[in-house]
Amino acid sequence: VDVVHDFAQTLVAGLEDMDVSRVNDIYATLAQRGNQALSSDGFDPSRRTFLPTAELRYRGQEHTVNVPIPSLSLDASHMPQIVSVFNAAHQQAYGHSMMQDPIEIVTVRLRAIGLLPRPSMPEIAPVTGTVEAARKGSRQVYLREGKQHREYVVYDRRKMGAGHAVTGPAIVEEPSSTTMIHSGDQLTVGKYGELVITIGHG
């Protein structure tokens, strides 16, 4: 998990007449604090990244929506994009947007991230035979939706290799979990052993 530091500063101003240079100064100050924190954590500049956001609201509202900001150095050309992103985020969060209402910024935020090395994941052995070698038998499963029992083929995950695929109805068992594949769905074993399920319409 990457190391994260969050910084914020209050700034209440209308977006249409906002002093962009003032916002840029705030981001510069927050970035300086972020660099200091990440430097103390031992991250060199090549392993640091910054995510600027801002809490916005329609004028007169109490609640805000935190949205991504496209740059640490804003100019007037960024404003339409910020407005569009805010309207879409407000629509998603509250089910409506007020396209014609003035928008104001409330809080400037910056997330400073120290990037940790990503471990390499070992790949499992590729397919050497058919998936039938992993078949354990079958089992009757009660389907509440149809109020009936249906036969599901049962597979042992430990015997499945990368590239193996099964089509439902099927059950994939392992010591720690059981995966149900319903009629019309397909399960494929990925190169890291992950189970990728494609939902069908059966």
Disulfide bonds with the S-S distance in Angstrom:
none
